[in-house]
C-alpha cells in the first residue's frame, strides 16, 4: 500500500511539474509606454519570422514593469529609466535576478502647440514653468496666454527622468495635469494652444518640439548626450535567458541590423 501511494504521489508531482513548466515559445513584455513602440515592433517582426512564438506587449509604465518582473508575471520589463535600488532589493527578496539591457537611446522632447512661436527654452526656464514660477507665455517671448502644464504620471520612467534631469529636486506645481502615457500628452498638447508637455522622441508628431539650451533633440545630440534630456532605454529579464531561446533572441534583437533599423523607424536612436 505504501509503495502504491508513493507511486501515485510521484505521478501527481510529475504532472504538476509538467503543467508549471515555462512555455519557451511564449514571451510576456510589460512596462514603459516610451519603450512600448520598440517592443511592439520587435514582437511583430519576430513573430513574423517565428509563427510558433507568441509575444504580448503591455504598457503599464516603467514602475509597473519592474513590479511585473519581480512578481514573475512578465518575462521582459521595459523601462525608460534604470531599476531603482528599492526595486532591486525587492527582486532579491523575491528570488529574482534582474539583468539589464540598454536597447536604445531617447531624448525627452519638450513639446508645445504648433502655433506657439517660442522655439527654445533653457532647462531653468522649463523648471520654472513646472514649479509655477513662470505662468504665462508672454514671460518667454510668446503670446499673452496662460501656460497649461502637462506631466506624465509619477509611476512613469519618463516622469522620473524629467524630475532628475530638469526639476533637479524642485517640486512640480500643484496645478500640473498628470496623464498616463506619452500619447496622451501629445494629444493634450495638440488640442491646447497654451500647453507644454514632455514626451519620448517617437511621440513628436503633430506637436512642436523645442530646443533645450539651444540644442535640438536629434539622433546625433541624443547619442552624444549633448542634448540635455537624453537617456537610455532599458529591458530587464529575470536572469540571463538560455542561449538560442526565443527570449534570448528577442532581448538581443536591438544589436542586430534589423533591430537597429526598427529602432530608427520607430523614432528612437539605436546604439552604435
TORDRENTOR-571100 format. One line per field, with one value per residue: residue number from 1; x, z, y of N, C-alpha, C, CB in turn; residue in three letters. Coordinates in steps of 0.1 Angstrom, whole numbers, plus 5000, padded with zeros to 4 digits. Glycine has a CB too. Example, Ala and Ser with C-alpha at 12.3 -4.5 7.8 and 13.67 -1.06 7.14 Angstrom:
REM residues 2
num <- 1:2
n_X <- 5132:5128
n_Z <- 5078:5071
n_Y <- 4943:4978
ca_X <- 5123:5137
ca_Z <- 5078:5071
ca_Y <- 4955:4989
c_X <- 5132:5129
c_Z <- 5078:5079
c_Y <- 4967:5000
cb_X <- 5113:5141
cb_Z <- 5090:5057
cb_Y <- 4955:4994
residu <- ALA:SER
//
This chain:
REM residues 272
num <- 1:2:3:4:5:6:7:8:9:10:11:12:13:14:15:16:17:18:19:20:21:22:23:24:25:26:27:28:29:30:31:32:33:34:35:36:37:38:39:40:41:42:43:44:45:46:47:48:49:50:51:52:53:54:55:56:57:58:59:60:61:62:63:64:65:66:67:68:69:70:71:72:73:74:75:76:77:78:79:80:81:82:83:84:85:86:87:88:89:90:91:92:93:94:95:96:97:98:99:100:101:102:103:104:105:106:107:108:109:110:111:112:113:114:115:116:117:118:119:120:121:122:123:124:125:126:127:128:129:130:131:132:133:134:135:136:137:138:139:140:141:142:143:144:145:146:147:148:149:150:151:152:153:154:155:156:157:158:159:160:161:162:163:164:165:166:167:168:169:170:171:172:173:174:175:176:177:178:179:180:181:182:183:184:185:186:187:188:189:190:191:192:193:194:195:196:197:198:199:200:201:202:203:204:205:206:207:208:209:210:211:212:213:214:215:216:217:218:219:220:221:222:223:224:225:226:227:228:229:230:231:232:233:234:235:236:237:238:239:240:241:242:243:244:245:246:247:248:249:250:251:252:253:254:255:256:257:258:259:260:261:262:263:264:265:266:267:268:269:270:271:272
n_X <- 5008:5019:5039:5023:5009:5031:5039:5017:5018:5042:5035:5016:5030:5048:5031:5022:5047:5050:5029:5035:5058:5077:5066:5086:5081:5065:5063:5061:5058:5061:5056:5072:5056:5071:5091:5075:5066:5090:5092:5068:5072:5094:5083:5063:5079:5095:5077:5067:5087:5089:5064:5055:5060:5047:5043:5034:5027:5025:5017:5022:5036:5069:5075:5055:5062:5086:5076:5061:5080:5094:5073:5071:5054:5058:5081:5099:5108:5101:5117:5120:5138:5166:5165:5155:5172:5156:5138:5155:5162:5138:5134:5155:5148:5125:5137:5144:5165:5174:5184:5201:5196:5206:5187:5183:5187:5172:5156:5141:5116:5106:5075:5052:5022:5017:5012:5026:5049:5073:5106:5128:5139:5156:5169:5165:5143:5123:5121:5112:5087:5074:5075:5058:5067:5069:5042:5029:5029:5039:5059:5081:5085:5065:5029:5003:4992:4980:5000:4995:5002:5015:5021:5037:5025:5034:5043:5057:5086:5096:5086:5102:5128:5126:5122:5146:5166:5157:5140:5155:5153:5135:5100:5072:5045:5013:4991:4996:4988:4984:4991:4986:5003:5027:5014:4990:4998:5008:4984:4970:4985:4985:4958:4956:4963:4979:4995:5021:5043:5061:5077:5087:5110:5097:5072:5065:5051:5028:5030:5050:5084:5106:5139:5163:5183:5193:5198:5189:5168:5180:5191:5220:5227:5214:5226:5252:5247:5247:5224:5203:5184:5187:5186:5191:5172:5157:5156:5147:5154:5147:5173:5198:5186:5183:5207:5200:5173:5139:5134:5160:5169:5150:5156:5181:5178:5180:5206:5210:5212:5186:5171:5182:5174:5146:5144:5153:5132:5110:5114:5134:5168:5193:5219:5254
n_Z <- 5000:5009:4989:4966:4972:4972:4945:4932:4942:4931:4904:4904:4912:4891:4870:4879:4877:4849:4841:4852:4840:4821:4791:4765:4741:4745:4753:4776:4778:4796:4807:4802:4785:4768:4757:4746:4718:4705:4716:4707:4679:4676:4685:4666:4643:4650:4655:4630:4617:4632:4635:4655:4679:4705:4714:4738:4744:4769:4782:4809:4823:4836:4863:4870:4852:4864:4888:4877:4867:4891:4904:4888:4866:4841:4814:4803:4814:4803:4805:4810:4825:4847:4868:4902:4934:4955:4941:4931:4955:4963:4943:4948:4973:4965:4951:4925:4898:4883:4851:4832:4801:4778:4752:4734:4727:4739:4736:4758:4746:4748:4744:4726:4715:4680:4670:4687:4691:4704:4704:4718:4749:4781:4804:4829:4826:4818:4841:4858:4847:4853:4881:4886:4887:4864:4846:4823:4787:4777:4793:4783:4758:4742:4733:4750:4770:4793:4806:4802:4820:4815:4826:4828:4846:4880:4882:4860:4840:4824:4836:4860:4850:4839:4862:4875:4856:4848:4868:4891:4919:4926:4933:4915:4904:4920:4903:4880:4853:4853:4833:4818:4797:4770:4746:4753:4764:4741:4726:4742:4742:4715:4712:4727:4729:4747:4759:4775:4774:4779:4761:4748:4720:4699:4699:4688:4667:4652:4672:4684:4689:4712:4711:4736:4758:4735:4719:4696:4697:4683:4666:4667:4687:4709:4711:4717:4740:4743:4740:4765:4779:4775:4774:4783:4771:4785:4788:4809:4822:4841:4853:4830:4799:4784:4759:4725:4728:4722:4739:4745:4719:4713:4733:4726:4701:4695:4689:4664:4628:4617:4640:4648:4626:4630:4654:4646:4628:4644:4657:4675:4689:4678:4694:4688
n_Y <- 4988:5013:5016:5018:5042:5060:5058:5069:5095:5104:5104:5123:5146:5148:5154:5180:5193:5193:5209:5233:5240:5263:5278:5281:5293:5314:5348:5373:5408:5438:5471:5502:5530:5545:5528:5510:5512:5503:5477:5465:5466:5450:5426:5421:5418:5397:5376:5374:5361:5338:5320:5303:5314:5333:5366:5390:5424:5448:5481:5494:5512:5522:5516:5498:5478:5469:5459:5438:5421:5414:5401:5380:5378:5387:5383:5401:5432:5464:5495:5530:5542:5535:5505:5509:5511:5502:5486:5466:5455:5445:5426:5408:5398:5384:5364:5370:5378:5406:5414:5437:5454:5477:5491:5511:5547:5577:5609:5632:5650:5684:5697:5718:5735:5736:5762:5779:5804:5803:5789:5779:5769:5772:5748:5757:5776:5758:5743:5764:5768:5744:5745:5765:5791:5806:5815:5824:5826:5850:5858:5845:5854:5847:5845:5863:5843:5819:5793:5760:5733:5701:5668:5636:5608:5599:5573:5568:5562:5581:5604:5603:5605:5631:5645:5642:5652:5677:5689:5687:5683:5703:5710:5699:5720:5723:5726:5713:5691:5656:5628:5595:5585:5588:5592:5604:5628:5640:5642:5659:5683:5688:5697:5719:5752:5767:5748:5728:5701:5669:5644:5611:5608:5595:5605:5629:5637:5660:5679:5706:5704:5718:5734:5728:5745:5756:5734:5710:5681:5656:5625:5626:5644:5632:5607:5615:5627:5654:5668:5680:5664:5637:5600:5565:5536:5508:5472:5445:5413:5383:5369:5355:5347:5314:5303:5307:5305:5317:5340:5349:5356:5376:5395:5403:5415:5442:5446:5437:5443:5445:5450:5475:5491:5490:5504:5529:5535:5536:5560:5564:5562:5541:5521:5525
ca_X <- 5000:5028:5045:5013:5007:5043:5039:5006:5023:5052:5028:5009:5040:5053:5020:5023:5059:5048:5019:5041:5070:5075:5065:5097:5076:5056:5071:5052:5065:5053:5063:5072:5049:5081:5097:5064:5067:5101:5089:5058:5077:5103:5074:5057:5089:5100:5066:5066:5098:5087:5050:5052:5063:5037:5048:5024:5034:5016:5024:5016:5045:5082:5074:5047:5070:5095:5068:5057:5092:5096:5063:5073:5042:5063:5095:5107:5103:5106:5118:5127:5148:5172:5158:5159:5178:5145:5132:5164:5161:5125:5137:5164:5139:5116:5144:5145:5178:5172:5196:5198:5200:5202:5183:5183:5188:5160:5157:5128:5113:5097:5067:5042:5013:5024:5011:5034:5061:5085:5114:5139:5139:5166:5164:5160:5130:5114:5119:5103:5073:5068:5073:5048:5073:5065:5028:5023:5039:5045:5072:5091:5085:5053:5017:4997:4983:4984:5007:4988:5013:5011:5032:5035:5022:5046:5048:5064:5101:5098:5085:5114:5140:5124:5123:5160:5174:5151:5135:5167:5149:5124:5087:5063:5034:5001:4981:5000:4979:4991:4984:4991:5011:5033:5004:4980:5004:5008:4971:4966:4993:4979:4945:4955:4973:4988:5000:5035:5045:5073:5074:5098:5113:5088:5058:5066:5042:5016:5033:5063:5095:5115:5152:5166:5196:5198:5202:5177:5168:5182:5199:5234:5228:5209:5236:5264:5242:5248:5210:5203:5175:5189:5186:5190:5160:5161:5148:5152:5149:5150:5185:5201:5178:5192:5211:5192:5159:5132:5136:5174:5169:5142:5162:5193:5174:5184:5220:5211:5209:5172:5167:5186:5165:5133:5145:5152:5119:5100:5117:5144:5182:5200:5232:5264
ca_Z <- 5000:5009:4976:4957:4975:4967:4930:4929:4945:4921:4891:4906:4912:4877:4863:4883:4871:4835:4840:4856:4832:4813:4777:4760:4729:4749:4759:4781:4780:4803:4813:4797:4773:4758:4751:4740:4703:4701:4720:4698:4666:4677:4686:4653:4633:4654:4653:4615:4613:4640:4638:4666:4691:4709:4723:4741:4749:4776:4785:4822:4830:4840:4877:4870:4846:4874:4897:4870:4867:4904:4907:4878:4857:4828:4811:4800:4818:4796:4814:4804:4835:4853:4880:4914:4944:4962:4932:4931:4968:4963:4934:4955:4983:4958:4944:4911:4894:4872:4842:4825:4787:4771:4739:4725:4733:4737:4742:4762:4739:4754:4732:4727:4704:4668:4668:4697:4684:4712:4698:4726:4763:4789:4814:4841:4822:4818:4856:4863:4842:4861:4895:4887:4888:4851:4844:4811:4776:4774:4801:4775:4744:4734:4733:4763:4772:4804:4803:4807:4823:4814:4830:4830:4860:4888:4881:4847:4840:4817:4847:4869:4843:4838:4876:4878:4847:4847:4881:4900:4933:4928:4933:4904:4909:4923:4892:4869:4849:4851:4824:4819:4786:4760:4736:4759:4765:4727:4722:4751:4737:4701:4712:4737:4724:4757:4767:4773:4779:4775:4756:4741:4707:4689:4701:4685:4655:4655:4681:4681:4699:4714:4715:4750:4759:4722:4712:4691:4700:4671:4669:4670:4701:4719:4712:4723:4753:4743:4743:4780:4784:4768:4784:4777:4773:4790:4790:4820:4823:4854:4850:4816:4792:4778:4746:4713:4731:4717:4748:4743:4706:4714:4741:4719:4688:4693:4685:4650:4618:4616:4652:4647:4616:4636:4664:4639:4622:4655:4661:4686:4684:4681:4699:4678
ca_Y <- 5000:5024:5017:5023:5057:5067:5059:5079:5109:5108:5107:5136:5157:5149:5162:5194:5199:5195:5220:5245:5243:5275:5277:5290:5300:5325:5359:5384:5420:5448:5483:5516:5534:5550:5517:5502:5511:5494:5463:5460:5464:5439:5415:5419:5413:5383:5366:5372:5352:5326:5320:5294:5321:5343:5377:5400:5436:5457:5493:5499:5522:5516:5511:5485:5468:5464:5450:5426:5412:5410:5391:5369:5377:5390:5378:5412:5445:5475:5507:5542:5546:5522:5500:5516:5502:5495:5475:5455:5448:5437:5415:5399:5392:5375:5354:5374:5385:5415:5416:5450:5456:5490:5487:5523:5560:5585:5623:5637:5663:5693:5700:5728:5735:5740:5776:5786:5810:5800:5779:5775:5772:5766:5738:5765:5781:5747:5741:5775:5766:5733:5748:5776:5804:5812:5811:5829:5825:5863:5859:5838:5860:5842:5852:5865:5831:5811:5781:5748:5724:5687:5660:5622:5603:5597:5559:5567:5564:5594:5614:5602:5611:5645:5650:5642:5660:5690:5695:5688:5684:5712:5703:5703:5728:5716:5727:5705:5680:5644:5619:5582:5580:5598:5595:5613:5641:5645:5646:5671:5694:5691:5703:5730:5762:5771:5737:5724:5687:5663:5630:5605:5612:5589:5610:5643:5640:5668:5689:5713:5701:5729:5732:5729:5751:5758:5722:5702:5667:5648:5614:5629:5650:5623:5597:5621:5632:5669:5672:5680:5655:5624:5589:5552:5529:5495:5460:5437:5399:5376:5361:5355:5336:5304:5306:5302:5305:5329:5351:5354:5362:5388:5405:5408:5419:5455:5446:5433:5454:5446:5457:5489:5497:5492:5514:5542:5537:5540:5573:5564:5562:5528:5522:5522
c_X <- 5009:5035:5035:5010:5019:5043:5028:5011:5033:5046:5022:5019:5046:5043:5021:5035:5057:5039:5026:5054:5067:5075:5075:5092:5066:5064:5061:5061:5056:5062:5061:5064:5059:5087:5087:5065:5078:5097:5078:5063:5086:5094:5068:5067:5093:5089:5064:5076:5096:5073:5046:5054:5052:5043:5037:5031:5023:5024:5017:5025:5058:5081:5066:5054:5080:5088:5064:5068:5095:5086:5062:5060:5046:5077:5104:5100:5109:5106:5125:5136:5154:5164:5163:5165:5167:5139:5142:5164:5149:5127:5145:5156:5130:5123:5146:5158:5176:5185:5192:5204:5196:5199:5184:5185:5175:5163:5142:5125:5103:5088:5056:5033:5020:5022:5019:5046:5074:5093:5124:5137:5151:5160:5158:5146:5120:5111:5110:5089:5067:5067:5062:5053:5070:5051:5022:5034:5045:5058:5084:5091:5074:5041:5012:4987:4989:4990:4999:4999:5009:5023:5028:5031:5034:5051:5056:5079:5104:5096:5097:5126:5138:5126:5138:5168:5169:5148:5146:5163:5137:5110:5078:5050:5022:4991:4985:4990:4987:4984:4992:5001:5017:5022:4994:4986:5004:4994:4966:4973:4988:4966:4944:4966:4983:4996:5015:5036:5058:5071:5087:5099:5102:5074:5057:5056:5030:5018:5047:5073:5104:5130:5154:5181:5202:5201:5189:5179:5168:5191:5213:5236:5223:5220:5249:5260:5245:5234:5208:5194:5175:5190:5186:5176:5164:5151:5155:5146:5153:5161:5187:5193:5188:5195:5202:5177:5152:5134:5150:5175:5162:5150:5175:5190:5179:5198:5221:5208:5194:5166:5170:5177:5151:5133:5145:5138:5108:5103:5127:5158:5189:5214:5242:5271
c_Z <- 5000:4996:4966:4959:4970:4952:4926:4931:4935:4908:4892:4905:4898:4868:4866:4877:4856:4833:4842:4848:4822:4798:4771:4747:4733:4757:4763:4784:4786:4807:4805:4785:4763:4750:4743:4725:4698:4704:4710:4684:4666:4677:4673:4643:4637:4652:4638:4611:4620:4644:4650:4680:4693:4718:4725:4748:4756:4780:4798:4829:4835:4854:4877:4862:4855:4883:4890:4869:4880:4908:4897:4869:4843:4826:4808:4806:4810:4805:4807:4814:4841:4865:4893:4924:4952:4954:4931:4944:4969:4954:4941:4966:4977:4950:4929:4909:4882:4864:4833:4811:4783:4757:4729:4734:4730:4742:4746:4755:4746:4743:4736:4715:4692:4665:4677:4690:4692:4706:4707:4740:4770:4799:4826:4838:4823:4833:4862:4859:4851:4876:4897:4888:4875:4847:4830:4800:4773:4782:4793:4760:4736:4736:4748:4766:4784:4799:4810:4808:4824:4818:4829:4844:4867:4888:4868:4848:4833:4828:4856:4862:4842:4852:4879:4869:4846:4860:4891:4915:4935:4926:4922:4910:4910:4912:4880:4866:4846:4842:4823:4808:4778:4750:4741:4761:4751:4723:4730:4745:4723:4702:4721:4733:4734:4764:4765:4780:4776:4772:4750:4727:4697:4690:4698:4673:4659:4665:4678:4693:4700:4715:4730:4752:4745:4714:4709:4695:4687:4674:4674:4684:4712:4721:4719:4737:4754:4745:4758:4786:4777:4778:4776:4779:4776:4788:4801:4819:4837:4851:4835:4809:4785:4764:4735:4717:4725:4726:4746:4730:4706:4722:4735:4705:4685:4688:4670:4641:4617:4628:4652:4637:4622:4646:4657:4633:4632:4661:4672:4680:4688:4686:4687:4680
c_Y <- 5013:5027:5023:5038:5065:5069:5069:5093:5113:5111:5120:5148:5159:5157:5176:5200:5202:5207:5233:5249:5254:5272:5287:5297:5311:5335:5370:5396:5430:5459:5496:5519:5540:5539:5508:5501:5502:5480:5457:5458:5452:5426:5411:5413:5399:5373:5364:5361:5338:5325:5311:5301:5332:5353:5387:5412:5445:5470:5499:5509:5515:5509:5498:5474:5461:5454:5437:5416:5406:5399:5380:5367:5382:5385:5389:5425:5456:5488:5518:5549:5534:5518:5506:5505:5495:5484:5463:5447:5440:5424:5404:5391:5382:5364:5357:5381:5393:5417:5427:5449:5470:5487:5499:5535:5568:5599:5626:5650:5671:5699:5710:5727:5741:5755:5785:5791:5807:5788:5772:5778:5766:5756:5746:5771:5770:5743:5751:5774:5755:5736:5759:5790:5812:5806:5815:5829:5839:5865:5853:5843:5854:5850:5854:5854:5823:5798:5769:5737:5710:5679:5645:5619:5599:5582:5557:5569:5577:5606:5614:5608:5626:5652:5651:5652:5674:5696:5697:5690:5694:5705:5709:5709:5720:5716:5719:5693:5668:5634:5606:5577:5591:5602:5605:5627:5648:5650:5659:5684:5698:5699:5715:5740:5766:5760:5735:5710:5682:5648:5624:5609:5607:5595:5625:5647:5649:5679:5696:5710:5713:5725:5734:5734:5753:5746:5714:5688:5659:5636:5617:5635:5641:5612:5602:5627:5647:5675:5670:5669:5642:5613:5576:5546:5514:5484:5452:5423:5393:5366:5362:5344:5326:5307:5300:5300:5318:5341:5357:5361:5376:5399:5411:5414:5433:5456:5442:5444:5456:5454:5472:5497:5500:5503:5528:5545:5541:5554:5575:5563:5549:5531:5519:5509
cb_X <- 4991:5039:5050:5000:5005:5056:5036:4993:5029:5062:5018:5002:5052:5055:5007:5024:5070:5041:5007:5045:5074:5087:5050:5109:5070:5044:5082:5044:5071:5045:5078:5086:5038:5092:5105:5051:5068:5114:5084:5046:5085:5111:5063:5051:5102:5104:5053:5068:5112:5097:5043:5061:5077:5024:5060:5013:5041:5010:5022:5014:5039:5093:5067:5034:5078:5102:5055:5052:5105:5096:5049:5076:5031:5063:5094:5109:5106:5098:5125:5116:5142:5186:5159:5147:5187:5134:5130:5179:5161:5114:5144:5176:5131:5107:5138:5133:5189:5166:5200:5203:5194:5214:5169:5169:5201:5147:5162:5127:5107:5105:5060:5047:5000:5018:4996:5037:5059:5082:5120:5153:5126:5174:5176:5170:5131:5120:5132:5109:5073:5076:5086:5039:5088:5076:5019:5017:5032:5035:5070:5088:5098:5051:5006:4991:4983:4972:5022:4976:5021:5006:5037:5047:5012:5043:5037:5058:5107:5088:5072:5116:5141:5109:5116:5166:5174:5139:5123:5176:5160:5125:5080:5059:5032:4995:4979:5015:4970:4994:4982:4981:5003:5045:4998:4976:5019:5013:4961:4970:5008:4977:4935:4957:4966:4981:4993:5046:5034:5084:5064:5097:5126:5087:5054:5080:5038:5005:5034:5060:5102:5111:5162:5163:5206:5210:5211:5176:5155:5188:5199:5240:5220:5196:5240:5269:5248:5255:5199:5199:5160:5202:5173:5201:5151:5163:5147:5149:5155:5137:5182:5216:5169:5184:5226:5198:5156:5118:5134:5184:5163:5129:5166:5203:5159:5183:5228:5201:5215:5165:5173:5201:5164:5129:5159:5163:5115:5100:5105:5141:5190:5201:5235:5274
cb_Z <- 5012:5020:4971:4959:4990:4972:4924:4937:4959:4919:4888:4919:4922:4871:4866:4898:4873:4829:4849:4871:4823:4816:4772:4756:4720:4758:4750:4793:4766:4815:4813:4795:4776:4766:4761:4744:4697:4709:4734:4697:4661:4690:4697:4647:4634:4669:4660:4608:4617:4653:4626:4666:4691:4715:4716:4751:4738:4789:4774:4831:4841:4840:4886:4863:4834:4882:4901:4856:4862:4914:4907:4885:4863:4825:4799:4785:4834:4782:4827:4799:4846:4857:4880:4921:4954:4966:4918:4928:4979:4958:4921:4962:4991:4948:4946:4907:4892:4876:4834:4832:4778:4773:4739:4718:4730:4744:4732:4778:4724:4762:4727:4729:4707:4656:4670:4709:4682:4727:4686:4720:4770:4796:4819:4844:4808:4811:4863:4859:4827:4858:4901:4898:4890:4839:4855:4813:4764:4777:4814:4775:4738:4739:4725:4764:4759:4813:4808:4797:4836:4800:4845:4825:4859:4903:4881:4838:4832:4806:4856:4874:4828:4833:4886:4875:4834:4838:4886:4895:4941:4917:4947:4895:4901:4935:4889:4871:4837:4865:4809:4820:4777:4753:4731:4773:4770:4717:4725:4765:4736:4694:4717:4751:4719:4767:4763:4780:4774:4787:4744:4742:4702:4692:4715:4681:4648:4659:4696:4680:4695:4727:4707:4759:4768:4722:4722:4676:4709:4659:4658:4659:4701:4714:4699:4714:4765:4731:4734:4785:4785:4759:4793:4783:4760:4805:4777:4834:4812:4860:4854:4814:4781:4779:4744:4708:4747:4716:4763:4743:4695:4721:4755:4718:4686:4706:4693:4648:4605:4615:4664:4643:4604:4642:4672:4627:4615:4665:4665:4696:4691:4669:4711:4677
cb_Y <- 5000:5022:5003:5016:5059:5060:5045:5076:5109:5096:5096:5137:5153:5135:5156:5195:5189:5182:5218:5245:5230:5285:5280:5281:5290:5319:5364:5380:5425:5442:5480:5520:5544:5558:5508:5508:5525:5498:5462:5471:5477:5439:5417:5432:5422:5384:5371:5385:5357:5326:5314:5282:5328:5336:5384:5394:5444:5450:5504:5487:5529:5526:5521:5488:5474:5475:5458:5429:5420:5421:5399:5356:5385:5405:5369:5414:5447:5478:5503:5552:5556:5525:5484:5523:5510:5506:5481:5460:5459:5445:5420:5406:5402:5383:5341:5382:5374:5429:5403:5462:5444:5501:5481:5524:5567:5579:5633:5638:5659:5705:5687:5742:5744:5733:5780:5777:5825:5798:5784:5781:5766:5777:5729:5777:5787:5734:5741:5788:5762:5721:5753:5773:5803:5809:5817:5844:5820:5874:5853:5823:5857:5828:5845:5880:5823:5808:5781:5743:5728:5683:5663:5614:5592:5600:5550:5578:5553:5597:5611:5588:5605:5648:5641:5628:5653:5690:5687:5699:5688:5724:5706:5691:5740:5721:5742:5699:5684:5637:5625:5573:5570:5592:5583:5608:5641:5635:5635:5669:5692:5678:5692:5725:5774:5779:5724:5733:5678:5664:5631:5590:5608:5574:5607:5647:5627:5660:5683:5729:5688:5737:5742:5716:5742:5767:5713:5704:5663:5656:5604:5638:5663:5616:5591:5632:5625:5675:5664:5693:5661:5624:5590:5543:5530:5496:5451:5443:5390:5369:5347:5354:5342:5290:5302:5289:5305:5327:5347:5342:5353:5385:5400:5396:5418:5463:5436:5421:5450:5432:5450:5490:5489:5479:5513:5541:5524:5529:5580:5553:5574:5519:5513:5533
residu <- UNK:UNK:UNK:UNK:UNK:UNK:UNK:UNK:UNK:UNK:UNK:UNK:UNK:UNK:UNK:UNK:UNK:UNK:UNK:UNK:UNK:UNK:UNK:UNK:UNK:UNK:UNK:UNK:UNK:UNK:UNK:UNK:UNK:UNK:UNK:UNK:UNK:UNK:UNK:UNK:UNK:UNK:UNK:UNK:UNK:UNK:UNK:UNK:UNK:UNK:UNK:UNK:UNK:UNK:UNK:UNK:UNK:UNK:UNK:UNK:UNK:UNK:UNK:UNK:UNK:UNK:UNK:UNK:UNK:UNK:UNK:UNK:UNK:UNK:UNK:UNK:UNK:UNK:UNK:UNK:UNK:UNK:UNK:UNK:UNK:UNK:UNK:UNK:UNK:UNK:UNK:UNK:UNK:UNK:UNK:UNK:UNK:UNK:UNK:UNK:UNK:UNK:UNK:UNK:UNK:UNK:UNK:UNK:UNK:UNK:UNK:UNK:UNK:UNK:UNK:UNK:UNK:UNK:UNK:UNK:UNK:UNK:UNK:UNK:UNK:UNK:UNK:UNK:UNK:UNK:UNK:UNK:UNK:UNK:UNK:UNK:UNK:UNK:UNK:UNK:UNK:UNK:UNK:UNK:UNK:UNK:UNK:UNK:UNK:UNK:UNK:UNK:UNK:UNK:UNK:UNK:UNK:UNK:UNK:UNK:UNK:UNK:UNK:UNK:UNK:UNK:UNK:UNK:UNK:UNK:UNK:UNK:UNK:UNK:UNK:UNK:UNK:UNK:UNK:UNK:UNK:UNK:UNK:UNK:UNK:UNK:UNK:UNK:UNK:UNK:UNK:UNK:UNK:UNK:UNK:UNK:UNK:UNK:UNK:UNK:UNK:UNK:UNK:UNK:UNK:UNK:UNK:UNK:UNK:UNK:UNK:UNK:UNK:UNK:UNK:UNK:UNK:UNK:UNK:UNK:UNK:UNK:UNK:UNK:UNK:UNK:UNK:UNK:UNK:UNK:UNK:UNK:UNK:UNK:UNK:UNK:UNK:UNK:UNK:UNK:UNK:UNK:UNK:UNK:UNK:UNK:UNK:UNK:UNK:UNK:UNK:UNK:UNK:UNK:UNK:UNK:UNK:UNK:UNK:UNK:UNK:UNK:UNK:UNK:UNK:UNK:UNK:UNK:UNK:UNK:UNK:UNK
//
